[in-house]
Structures are given as C-alpha cells and as structure tokens.
Amino acid sequence: MPALQPGAQAPDFTLASHVDSKLSLGGFKGRKTVVAFLPFAFTGG
C-alpha cells in the first residue's frame, strides 16, 4: 500500500480498543479526525 499524503483520506480500518471492544475509523465518517499511532509503553520502539 502506498504511503498516504497529507490531506488524503485514510482507508477504513478497525482496531482493538481498551475502552470498547473495537474502534473503526468509519465510525468517524463526516467528521474531521486526527489519527496518531504511538509506540506501546516499554516496547523499546
């Protein structure tokens, strides 16, 4: 998959959540959303 460019639409994806059982990007459709990925604590990343 090619890298996304700034301002491009992200593909829909679903991840496990510590709050709900799953969190889907499609649930935020129509709203401005910022997605950030951070390394998990103590993983050395």
mmCIF entry with sequence, helices, sheets and N, C-alpha, C, O atoms, coordinates in Angstrom:
data_MODEL
# 
_entry.id   MODEL 
# 
_entity.id                         1 
_entity.type                       polymer 
_entity.pdbx_number_of_molecules   1 
# 
_entity_poly.entity_id                      1 
_entity_poly.type                           'polypeptide(L)' 
_entity_poly.nstd_linkage                   no 
_entity_poly.nstd_monomer                   no 
_entity_poly.pdbx_seq_one_letter_code       MPALQPGAQAPDFTLASHVDSKLSLGGFKGRKTVVAFLPFAFTGG 
_entity_poly.pdbx_seq_one_letter_code_can   MPALQPGAQAPDFTLASHVDSKLSLGGFKGRKTVVAFLPFAFTGG 
_entity_poly.pdbx_strand_id                 A 
# 
loop_
_entity_poly_seq.entity_id 
_entity_poly_seq.num 
_entity_poly_seq.mon_id 
_entity_poly_seq.hetero 
1 1  MET n 
1 2  PRO n 
1 3  ALA n 
1 4  LEU n 
1 5  GLN n 
1 6  PRO n 
1 7  GLY n 
1 8  ALA n 
1 9  GLN n 
1 10 ALA n 
1 11 PRO n 
1 12 ASP n 
1 13 PHE n 
1 14 THR n 
1 15 LEU n 
1 16 ALA n 
1 17 SER n 
1 18 HIS n 
1 19 VAL n 
1 20 ASP n 
1 21 SER n 
1 22 LYS n 
1 23 LEU n 
1 24 SER n 
1 25 LEU n 
1 26 GLY n 
1 27 GLY n 
1 28 PHE n 
1 29 LYS n 
1 30 GLY n 
1 31 ARG n 
1 32 LYS n 
1 33 THR n 
1 34 VAL n 
1 35 VAL n 
1 36 ALA n 
1 37 PHE n 
1 38 LEU n 
1 39 PRO n 
1 40 PHE n 
1 41 ALA n 
1 42 PHE n 
1 43 THR n 
1 44 GLY n 
1 45 GLY n 
# 
_struct_asym.id          A 
_struct_asym.entity_id   1 
# 
_struct_conf.conf_type_id            HELX_P 
_struct_conf.id                      HELX_P1 
_struct_conf.pdbx_PDB_helix_id       AA1 
_struct_conf.beg_label_comp_id       LEU 
_struct_conf.beg_label_asym_id       A 
_struct_conf.beg_label_seq_id        25 
_struct_conf.pdbx_beg_PDB_ins_code   ? 
_struct_conf.end_label_comp_id       PHE 
_struct_conf.end_label_asym_id       A 
_struct_conf.end_label_seq_id        28 
_struct_conf.pdbx_end_PDB_ins_code   ? 
_struct_conf.beg_auth_comp_id        LEU 
_struct_conf.beg_auth_asym_id        A 
_struct_conf.beg_auth_seq_id         25 
_struct_conf.end_auth_comp_id        PHE 
_struct_conf.end_auth_asym_id        A 
_struct_conf.end_auth_seq_id         28 
_struct_conf.pdbx_PDB_helix_class    5 
_struct_conf.details                 ? 
_struct_conf.pdbx_PDB_helix_length   4 
# 
_struct_conf_type.id          HELX_P 
_struct_conf_type.criteria    ? 
_struct_conf_type.reference   ? 
# 
_struct_sheet.id               AA1 
_struct_sheet.type             ? 
_struct_sheet.number_strands   2 
_struct_sheet.details          ? 
# 
_struct_sheet_order.sheet_id     AA1 
_struct_sheet_order.range_id_1   1 
_struct_sheet_order.range_id_2   2 
_struct_sheet_order.offset       ? 
_struct_sheet_order.sense        anti-parallel 
# 
loop_
_struct_sheet_range.sheet_id 
_struct_sheet_range.id 
_struct_sheet_range.beg_label_comp_id 
_struct_sheet_range.beg_label_asym_id 
_struct_sheet_range.beg_label_seq_id 
_struct_sheet_range.pdbx_beg_PDB_ins_code 
_struct_sheet_range.end_label_comp_id 
_struct_sheet_range.end_label_asym_id 
_struct_sheet_range.end_label_seq_id 
_struct_sheet_range.pdbx_end_PDB_ins_code 
_struct_sheet_range.beg_auth_comp_id 
_struct_sheet_range.beg_auth_asym_id 
_struct_sheet_range.beg_auth_seq_id 
_struct_sheet_range.end_auth_comp_id 
_struct_sheet_range.end_auth_asym_id 
_struct_sheet_range.end_auth_seq_id 
AA1 1 THR A 14 ? ALA A 16 ? THR A 14 ALA A 16 
AA1 2 LYS A 22 ? SER A 24 ? LYS A 22 SER A 24 
# 
loop_
_atom_site.group_PDB 
_atom_site.id 
_atom_site.type_symbol 
_atom_site.label_atom_id 
_atom_site.label_alt_id 
_atom_site.label_comp_id 
_atom_site.label_asym_id 
_atom_site.label_entity_id 
_atom_site.label_seq_id 
_atom_site.pdbx_PDB_ins_code 
_atom_site.Cartn_x 
_atom_site.Cartn_y 
_atom_site.Cartn_z 
_atom_site.occupancy 
_atom_site.B_iso_or_equiv 
_atom_site.pdbx_formal_charge 
_atom_site.auth_seq_id 
_atom_site.auth_comp_id 
_atom_site.auth_asym_id 
_atom_site.auth_atom_id 
_atom_site.pdbx_PDB_model_num 
ATOM 1   N N  . MET A 1 1  ? 0.853   -1.171 0.000  1.00 0.00 ? 1  MET A N  1 
ATOM 2   C CA . MET A 1 1  ? 0.000   0.000  0.000  1.00 0.00 ? 1  MET A CA 1 
ATOM 3   C C  . MET A 1 1  ? 0.900   1.236  0.000  1.00 0.00 ? 1  MET A C  1 
ATOM 4   O O  . MET A 1 1  ? 1.820   1.327  0.814  1.00 0.00 ? 1  MET A O  1 
ATOM 5   N N  . PRO A 1 2  ? 0.649   2.178  -0.895 1.00 0.00 ? 2  PRO A N  1 
ATOM 6   C CA . PRO A 1 2  ? 1.459   3.399  -0.925 1.00 0.00 ? 2  PRO A CA 1 
ATOM 7   C C  . PRO A 1 2  ? 1.194   4.272  0.301  1.00 0.00 ? 2  PRO A C  1 
ATOM 8   O O  . PRO A 1 2  ? 0.126   4.209  0.909  1.00 0.00 ? 2  PRO A O  1 
ATOM 9   N N  . ALA A 1 3  ? 2.177   5.076  0.644  1.00 0.00 ? 3  ALA A N  1 
ATOM 10  C CA . ALA A 1 3  ? 2.049   5.984  1.790  1.00 0.00 ? 3  ALA A CA 1 
ATOM 11  C C  . ALA A 1 3  ? 0.973   7.031  1.518  1.00 0.00 ? 3  ALA A C  1 
ATOM 12  O O  . ALA A 1 3  ? 0.796   7.472  0.382  1.00 0.00 ? 3  ALA A O  1 
ATOM 13  N N  . LEU A 1 4  ? 0.266   7.419  2.560  1.00 0.00 ? 4  LEU A N  1 
ATOM 14  C CA . LEU A 1 4  ? -0.738  8.470  2.435  1.00 0.00 ? 4  LEU A CA 1 
ATOM 15  C C  . LEU A 1 4  ? -0.066  9.828  2.383  1.00 0.00 ? 4  LEU A C  1 
ATOM 16  O O  . LEU A 1 4  ? 0.963   10.050 3.023  1.00 0.00 ? 4  LEU A O  1 
ATOM 17  N N  . GLN A 1 5  ? -0.644  10.717 1.632  1.00 0.00 ? 5  GLN A N  1 
ATOM 18  C CA . GLN A 1 5  ? -0.151  12.083 1.539  1.00 0.00 ? 5  GLN A CA 1 
ATOM 19  C C  . GLN A 1 5  ? -0.958  12.969 2.497  1.00 0.00 ? 5  GLN A C  1 
ATOM 20  O O  . GLN A 1 5  ? -2.110  12.652 2.795  1.00 0.00 ? 5  GLN A O  1 
ATOM 21  N N  . PRO A 1 6  ? -0.380  14.061 2.980  1.00 0.00 ? 6  PRO A N  1 
ATOM 22  C CA . PRO A 1 6  ? -1.135  14.955 3.865  1.00 0.00 ? 6  PRO A CA 1 
ATOM 23  C C  . PRO A 1 6  ? -2.448  15.396 3.206  1.00 0.00 ? 6  PRO A C  1 
ATOM 24  O O  . PRO A 1 6  ? -2.466  15.801 2.044  1.00 0.00 ? 6  PRO A O  1 
ATOM 25  N N  . GLY A 1 7  ? -3.530  15.312 3.959  1.00 0.00 ? 7  GLY A N  1 
ATOM 26  C CA . GLY A 1 7  ? -4.838  15.709 3.483  1.00 0.00 ? 7  GLY A CA 1 
ATOM 27  C C  . GLY A 1 7  ? -5.600  14.607 2.757  1.00 0.00 ? 7  GLY A C  1 
ATOM 28  O O  . GLY A 1 7  ? -6.775  14.778 2.434  1.00 0.00 ? 7  GLY A O  1 
ATOM 29  N N  . ALA A 1 8  ? -4.939  13.473 2.497  1.00 0.00 ? 8  ALA A N  1 
ATOM 30  C CA . ALA A 1 8  ? -5.595  12.364 1.811  1.00 0.00 ? 8  ALA A CA 1 
ATOM 31  C C  . ALA A 1 8  ? -6.528  11.627 2.767  1.00 0.00 ? 8  ALA A C  1 
ATOM 32  O O  . ALA A 1 8  ? -6.337  11.665 3.982  1.00 0.00 ? 8  ALA A O  1 
ATOM 33  N N  . GLN A 1 9  ? -7.535  10.959 2.214  1.00 0.00 ? 9  GLN A N  1 
ATOM 34  C CA . GLN A 1 9  ? -8.434  10.170 3.044  1.00 0.00 ? 9  GLN A CA 1 
ATOM 35  C C  . GLN A 1 9  ? -7.761  8.851  3.406  1.00 0.00 ? 9  GLN A C  1 
ATOM 36  O O  . GLN A 1 9  ? -7.170  8.189  2.553  1.00 0.00 ? 9  GLN A O  1 
ATOM 37  N N  . ALA A 1 10 ? -7.855  8.486  4.650  1.00 0.00 ? 10 ALA A N  1 
ATOM 38  C CA . ALA A 1 10 ? -7.293  7.216  5.121  1.00 0.00 ? 10 ALA A CA 1 
ATOM 39  C C  . ALA A 1 10 ? -8.262  6.092  4.803  1.00 0.00 ? 10 ALA A C  1 
ATOM 40  O O  . ALA A 1 10 ? -9.475  6.300  4.824  1.00 0.00 ? 10 ALA A O  1 
ATOM 41  N N  . PRO A 1 11 ? -7.750  4.908  4.510  1.00 0.00 ? 11 PRO A N  1 
ATOM 42  C CA . PRO A 1 11 ? -8.651  3.772  4.303  1.00 0.00 ? 11 PRO A CA 1 
ATOM 43  C C  . PRO A 1 11 ? -9.311  3.373  5.623  1.00 0.00 ? 11 PRO A C  1 
ATOM 44  O O  . PRO A 1 11 ? -8.744  3.587  6.695  1.00 0.00 ? 11 PRO A O  1 
ATOM 45  N N  . ASP A 1 12 ? -10.495 2.799  5.543  1.00 0.00 ? 12 ASP A N  1 
ATOM 46  C CA . ASP A 1 12 ? -11.183 2.368  6.754  1.00 0.00 ? 12 ASP A CA 1 
ATOM 47  C C  . ASP A 1 12 ? -10.424 1.203  7.391  1.00 0.00 ? 12 ASP A C  1 
ATOM 48  O O  . ASP A 1 12 ? -9.941  0.315  6.688  1.00 0.00 ? 12 ASP A O  1 
ATOM 49  N N  . PHE A 1 13 ? -10.321 1.208  8.695  1.00 0.00 ? 13 PHE A N  1 
ATOM 50  C CA . PHE A 1 13 ? -9.694  0.110  9.427  1.00 0.00 ? 13 PHE A CA 1 
ATOM 51  C C  . PHE A 1 13 ? -10.343 -0.003 10.790 1.00 0.00 ? 13 PHE A C  1 
ATOM 52  O O  . PHE A 1 13 ? -10.970 0.941  11.271 1.00 0.00 ? 13 PHE A O  1 
ATOM 53  N N  . THR A 1 14 ? -10.189 -1.161 11.410 1.00 0.00 ? 14 THR A N  1 
ATOM 54  C CA . THR A 1 14 ? -10.753 -1.426 12.728 1.00 0.00 ? 14 THR A CA 1 
ATOM 55  C C  . THR A 1 14 ? -9.646  -1.947 13.625 1.00 0.00 ? 14 THR A C  1 
ATOM 56  O O  . THR A 1 14 ? -8.862  -2.805 13.220 1.00 0.00 ? 14 THR A O  1 
ATOM 57  N N  . LEU A 1 15 ? -9.583  -1.429 14.841 1.00 0.00 ? 15 LEU A N  1 
ATOM 58  C CA . LEU A 1 15 ? -8.578  -1.827 15.813 1.00 0.00 ? 15 LEU A CA 1 
ATOM 59  C C  . LEU A 1 15 ? -9.239  -2.203 17.134 1.00 0.00 ? 15 LEU A C  1 
ATOM 60  O O  . LEU A 1 15 ? -10.355 -1.775 17.428 1.00 0.00 ? 15 LEU A O  1 
ATOM 61  N N  . ALA A 1 16 ? -8.542  -3.001 17.918 1.00 0.00 ? 16 ALA A N  1 
ATOM 62  C CA . ALA A 1 16 ? -8.997  -3.304 19.278 1.00 0.00 ? 16 ALA A CA 1 
ATOM 63  C C  . ALA A 1 16 ? -8.845  -2.038 20.116 1.00 0.00 ? 16 ALA A C  1 
ATOM 64  O O  . ALA A 1 16 ? -7.910  -1.263 19.916 1.00 0.00 ? 16 ALA A O  1 
ATOM 65  N N  . SER A 1 17 ? -9.752  -1.836 21.037 1.00 0.00 ? 17 SER A N  1 
ATOM 66  C CA . SER A 1 17 ? -9.743  -0.649 21.885 1.00 0.00 ? 17 SER A CA 1 
ATOM 67  C C  . SER A 1 17 ? -9.754  -1.049 23.351 1.00 0.00 ? 17 SER A C  1 
ATOM 68  O O  . SER A 1 17 ? -10.355 -2.057 23.722 1.00 0.00 ? 17 SER A O  1 
ATOM 69  N N  . HIS A 1 18 ? -9.090  -0.260 24.182 1.00 0.00 ? 18 HIS A N  1 
ATOM 70  C CA . HIS A 1 18 ? -9.116  -0.540 25.616 1.00 0.00 ? 18 HIS A CA 1 
ATOM 71  C C  . HIS A 1 18 ? -10.417 -0.048 26.254 1.00 0.00 ? 18 HIS A C  1 
ATOM 72  O O  . HIS A 1 18 ? -10.709 -0.393 27.399 1.00 0.00 ? 18 HIS A O  1 
ATOM 73  N N  . VAL A 1 19 ? -11.201 0.754  25.527 1.00 0.00 ? 19 VAL A N  1 
ATOM 74  C CA . VAL A 1 19 ? -12.461 1.279  26.041 1.00 0.00 ? 19 VAL A CA 1 
ATOM 75  C C  . VAL A 1 19 ? -13.638 0.445  25.538 1.00 0.00 ? 19 VAL A C  1 
ATOM 76  O O  . VAL A 1 19 ? -14.460 -0.017 26.331 1.00 0.00 ? 19 VAL A O  1 
ATOM 77  N N  . ASP A 1 20 ? -13.717 0.255  24.237 1.00 0.00 ? 20 ASP A N  1 
ATOM 78  C CA . ASP A 1 20 ? -14.757 -0.574 23.613 1.00 0.00 ? 20 ASP A CA 1 
ATOM 79  C C  . ASP A 1 20 ? -14.084 -1.829 23.078 1.00 0.00 ? 20 ASP A C  1 
ATOM 80  O O  . ASP A 1 20 ? -12.859 -1.939 23.121 1.00 0.00 ? 20 ASP A O  1 
ATOM 81  N N  . SER A 1 21 ? -14.869 -2.776 22.576 1.00 0.00 ? 21 SER A N  1 
ATOM 82  C CA . SER A 1 21 ? -14.267 -3.980 22.033 1.00 0.00 ? 21 SER A CA 1 
ATOM 83  C C  . SER A 1 21 ? -13.531 -3.695 20.729 1.00 0.00 ? 21 SER A C  1 
ATOM 84  O O  . SER A 1 21 ? -12.483 -4.287 20.472 1.00 0.00 ? 21 SER A O  1 
ATOM 85  N N  . LYS A 1 22 ? -14.067 -2.789 19.895 1.00 0.00 ? 22 LYS A N  1 
ATOM 86  C CA . LYS A 1 22 ? -13.422 -2.425 18.639 1.00 0.00 ? 22 LYS A CA 1 
ATOM 87  C C  . LYS A 1 22 ? -13.677 -0.955 18.336 1.00 0.00 ? 22 LYS A C  1 
ATOM 88  O O  . LYS A 1 22 ? -14.680 -0.382 18.763 1.00 0.00 ? 22 LYS A O  1 
ATOM 89  N N  . LEU A 1 23 ? -12.769 -0.363 17.603 1.00 0.00 ? 23 LEU A N  1 
ATOM 90  C CA . LEU A 1 23 ? -12.895 1.030  17.187 1.00 0.00 ? 23 LEU A CA 1 
ATOM 91  C C  . LEU A 1 23 ? -12.630 1.071  15.693 1.00 0.00 ? 23 LEU A C  1 
ATOM 92  O O  . LEU A 1 23 ? -11.587 0.599  15.241 1.00 0.00 ? 23 LEU A O  1 
ATOM 93  N N  . SER A 1 24 ? -13.552 1.626  14.915 1.00 0.00 ? 24 SER A N  1 
ATOM 94  C CA . SER A 1 24 ? -13.431 1.676  13.468 1.00 0.00 ? 24 SER A CA 1 
ATOM 95  C C  . SER A 1 24 ? -13.333 3.124  13.006 1.00 0.00 ? 24 SER A C  1 
ATOM 96  O O  . SER A 1 24 ? -14.067 3.989  13.483 1.00 0.00 ? 24 SER A O  1 
ATOM 97  N N  . LEU A 1 25 ? -12.430 3.377  12.083 1.00 0.00 ? 25 LEU A N  1 
ATOM 98  C CA . LEU A 1 25 ? -12.293 4.724  11.541 1.00 0.00 ? 25 LEU A CA 1 
ATOM 99  C C  . LEU A 1 25 ? -13.575 5.146  10.827 1.00 0.00 ? 25 LEU A C  1 
ATOM 100 O O  . LEU A 1 25 ? -13.907 6.331  10.813 1.00 0.00 ? 25 LEU A O  1 
ATOM 101 N N  . GLY A 1 26 ? -14.295 4.202  10.237 1.00 0.00 ? 26 GLY A N  1 
ATOM 102 C CA . GLY A 1 26 ? -15.545 4.509  9.549  1.00 0.00 ? 26 GLY A CA 1 
ATOM 103 C C  . GLY A 1 26 ? -16.591 5.119  10.464 1.00 0.00 ? 26 GLY A C  1 
ATOM 104 O O  . GLY A 1 26 ? -17.508 5.789  9.988  1.00 0.00 ? 26 GLY A O  1 
ATOM 105 N N  . GLY A 1 27 ? -16.473 4.900  11.770 1.00 0.00 ? 27 GLY A N  1 
ATOM 106 C CA . GLY A 1 27 ? -17.404 5.478  12.729 1.00 0.00 ? 27 GLY A CA 1 
ATOM 107 C C  . GLY A 1 27 ? -17.268 6.985  12.865 1.00 0.00 ? 27 GLY A C  1 
ATOM 108 O O  . GLY A 1 27 ? -18.128 7.641  13.452 1.00 0.00 ? 27 GLY A O  1 
ATOM 109 N N  . PHE A 1 28 ? -16.184 7.535  12.320 1.00 0.00 ? 28 PHE A N  1 
ATOM 110 C CA . PHE A 1 28 ? -15.942 8.976  12.395 1.00 0.00 ? 28 PHE A CA 1 
ATOM 111 C C  . PHE A 1 28 ? -16.187 9.661  11.054 1.00 0.00 ? 28 PHE A C  1 
ATOM 112 O O  . PHE A 1 28 ? -15.835 10.828 10.880 1.00 0.00 ? 28 PHE A O  1 
ATOM 113 N N  . LYS A 1 29 ? -16.793 8.939  10.101 1.00 0.00 ? 29 LYS A N  1 
ATOM 114 C CA . LYS A 1 29 ? -17.016 9.472  8.762  1.00 0.00 ? 29 LYS A CA 1 
ATOM 115 C C  . LYS A 1 29 ? -17.820 10.765 8.828  1.00 0.00 ? 29 LYS A C  1 
ATOM 116 O O  . LYS A 1 29 ? -18.814 10.854 9.549  1.00 0.00 ? 29 LYS A O  1 
ATOM 117 N N  . GLY A 1 30 ? -17.382 11.763 8.073  1.00 0.00 ? 30 GLY A N  1 
ATOM 118 C CA . GLY A 1 30 ? -18.064 13.050 8.029  1.00 0.00 ? 30 GLY A CA 1 
ATOM 119 C C  . GLY A 1 30 ? -17.570 14.039 9.072  1.00 0.00 ? 30 GLY A C  1 
ATOM 120 O O  . GLY A 1 30 ? -18.004 15.190 9.088  1.00 0.00 ? 30 GLY A O  1 
ATOM 121 N N  . ARG A 1 31 ? -16.663 13.602 9.946  1.00 0.00 ? 31 ARG A N  1 
ATOM 122 C CA . ARG A 1 31 ? -16.105 14.489 10.972 1.00 0.00 ? 31 ARG A CA 1 
ATOM 123 C C  . ARG A 1 31 ? -14.598 14.586 10.769 1.00 0.00 ? 31 ARG A C  1 
ATOM 124 O O  . ARG A 1 31 ? -13.958 13.617 10.362 1.00 0.00 ? 31 ARG A O  1 
ATOM 125 N N  . LYS A 1 32 ? -14.043 15.742 11.050 1.00 0.00 ? 32 LYS A N  1 
ATOM 126 C CA . LYS A 1 32 ? -12.584 15.889 10.985 1.00 0.00 ? 32 LYS A CA 1 
ATOM 127 C C  . LYS A 1 32 ? -11.977 15.075 12.113 1.00 0.00 ? 32 LYS A C  1 
ATOM 128 O O  . LYS A 1 32 ? -12.394 15.190 13.265 1.00 0.00 ? 32 LYS A O  1 
ATOM 129 N N  . THR A 1 33 ? -10.997 14.258 11.782 1.00 0.00 ? 33 THR A N  1 
ATOM 130 C CA . THR A 1 33 ? -10.409 13.338 12.749 1.00 0.00 ? 33 THR A CA 1 
ATOM 131 C C  . THR A 1 33 ? -8.900  13.299 12.581 1.00 0.00 ? 33 THR A C  1 
ATOM 132 O O  . THR A 1 33 ? -8.399  13.284 11.457 1.00 0.00 ? 33 THR A O  1 
ATOM 133 N N  . VAL A 1 34 ? -8.182  13.283 13.678 1.00 0.00 ? 34 VAL A N  1 
ATOM 134 C CA . VAL A 1 34 ? -6.730  13.128 13.662 1.00 0.00 ? 34 VAL A CA 1 
ATOM 135 C C  . VAL A 1 34 ? -6.415  11.739 14.179 1.00 0.00 ? 34 VAL A C  1 
ATOM 136 O O  . VAL A 1 34 ? -6.890  11.343 15.243 1.00 0.00 ? 34 VAL A O  1 
ATOM 137 N N  . VAL A 1 35 ? -5.614  10.998 13.426 1.00 0.00 ? 35 VAL A N  1 
ATOM 138 C CA . VAL A 1 35 ? -5.207  9.650  13.829 1.00 0.00 ? 35 VAL A CA 1 
ATOM 139 C C  . VAL A 1 35 ? -3.712  9.692  14.117 1.00 0.00 ? 35 VAL A C  1 
ATOM 140 O O  . VAL A 1 35 ? -2.925  10.106 13.265 1.00 0.00 ? 35 VAL A O  1 
ATOM 141 N N  . ALA A 1 36 ? -3.321  9.269  15.302 1.00 0.00 ? 36 ALA A N  1 
ATOM 142 C CA . ALA A 1 36 ? -1.913  9.225  15.681 1.00 0.00 ? 36 ALA A CA 1 
ATOM 143 C C  . ALA A 1 36 ? -1.590  7.848  16.208 1.00 0.00 ? 36 ALA A C  1 
ATOM 144 O O  . ALA A 1 36 ? -2.357  7.283  16.989 1.00 0.00 ? 36 ALA A O  1 
ATOM 145 N N  . PHE A 1 37 ? -0.470  7.303  15.794 1.00 0.00 ? 37 PHE A N  1 
ATOM 146 C CA . PHE A 1 37 ? -0.018  5.997  16.266 1.00 0.00 ? 37 PHE A CA 1 
ATOM 147 C C  . PHE A 1 37 ? 1.213   6.213  17.123 1.00 0.00 ? 37 PHE A C  1 
ATOM 148 O O  . PHE A 1 37 ? 2.193   6.808  16.675 1.00 0.00 ? 37 PHE A O  1 
ATOM 149 N N  . LEU A 1 38 ? 1.163   5.730  18.356 1.00 0.00 ? 38 LEU A N  1 
ATOM 150 C CA . LEU A 1 38 ? 2.258   5.894  19.299 1.00 0.00 ? 38 LEU A CA 1 
ATOM 151 C C  . LEU A 1 38 ? 2.786   4.527  19.693 1.00 0.00 ? 38 LEU A C  1 
ATOM 152 O O  . LEU A 1 38 ? 2.014   3.571  19.770 1.00 0.00 ? 38 LEU A O  1 
ATOM 153 N N  . PRO A 1 39 ? 4.082   4.411  19.945 1.00 0.00 ? 39 PRO A N  1 
ATOM 154 C CA . PRO A 1 39 ? 4.605   3.106  20.377 1.00 0.00 ? 39 PRO A CA 1 
ATOM 155 C C  . PRO A 1 39 ? 4.041   2.723  21.739 1.00 0.00 ? 39 PRO A C  1 
ATOM 156 O O  . PRO A 1 39 ? 3.857   3.573  22.610 1.00 0.00 ? 39 PRO A O  1 
ATOM 157 N N  . PHE A 1 40 ? 3.772   1.449  21.908 1.00 0.00 ? 40 PHE A N  1 
ATOM 158 C CA . PHE A 1 40 ? 3.276   0.929  23.185 1.00 0.00 ? 40 PHE A CA 1 
ATOM 159 C C  . PHE A 1 40 ? 4.347   1.099  24.246 1.00 0.00 ? 40 PHE A C  1 
ATOM 160 O O  . PHE A 1 40 ? 5.527   0.893  23.961 1.00 0.00 ? 40 PHE A O  1 
ATOM 161 N N  . ALA A 1 41 ? 3.971   1.466  25.459 1.00 0.00 ? 41 ALA A N  1 
ATOM 162 C CA . ALA A 1 41 ? 4.924   1.697  26.547 1.00 0.00 ? 41 ALA A CA 1 
ATOM 163 C C  . ALA A 1 41 ? 5.799   0.463  26.795 1.00 0.00 ? 41 ALA A C  1 
ATOM 164 O O  . ALA A 1 41 ? 5.307   -0.665 26.801 1.00 0.00 ? 41 ALA A O  1 
ATOM 165 N N  . PHE A 1 42 ? 7.045   0.683  26.990 1.00 0.00 ? 42 PHE A N  1 
ATOM 166 C CA . PHE A 1 42 ? 8.018   -0.336 27.345 1.00 0.00 ? 42 PHE A CA 1 
ATOM 167 C C  . PHE A 1 42 ? 8.272   -1.379 26.244 1.00 0.00 ? 42 PHE A C  1 
ATOM 168 O O  . PHE A 1 42 ? 8.707   -2.493 26.537 1.00 0.00 ? 42 PHE A O  1 
ATOM 169 N N  . THR A 1 43 ? 8.002   -1.024 24.988 1.00 0.00 ? 43 THR A N  1 
ATOM 170 C CA . THR A 1 43 ? 8.267   -1.972 23.917 1.00 0.00 ? 43 THR A CA 1 
ATOM 171 C C  . THR A 1 43 ? 9.611   -1.712 23.232 1.00 0.00 ? 43 THR A C  1 
ATOM 172 O O  . THR A 1 43 ? 10.019  -2.473 22.355 1.00 0.00 ? 43 THR A O  1 
ATOM 173 N N  . GLY A 1 44 ? 10.295  -0.644 23.630 1.00 0.00 ? 44 GLY A N  1 
ATOM 174 C CA . GLY A 1 44 ? 11.586  -0.344 23.026 1.00 0.00 ? 44 GLY A CA 1 
ATOM 175 C C  . GLY A 1 44 ? 11.487  0.293  21.656 1.00 0.00 ? 44 GLY A C  1 
ATOM 176 O O  . GLY A 1 44 ? 12.497  0.416  20.963 1.00 0.00 ? 44 GLY A O  1 
ATOM 177 N N  . GLY A 1 45 ? 10.300  0.700  21.248 1.00 0.00 ? 45 GLY A N  1 
ATOM 178 C CA . GLY A 1 45 ? 10.109  1.268  19.899 1.00 0.00 ? 45 GLY A CA 1 
ATOM 179 C C  . GLY A 1 45 ? 10.257  2.720  19.908 1.00 0.00 ? 45 GLY A C  1 
ATOM 180 O O  . GLY A 1 45 ? 10.129  3.361  18.865 1.00 0.00 ? 45 GLY A O  1 
# 
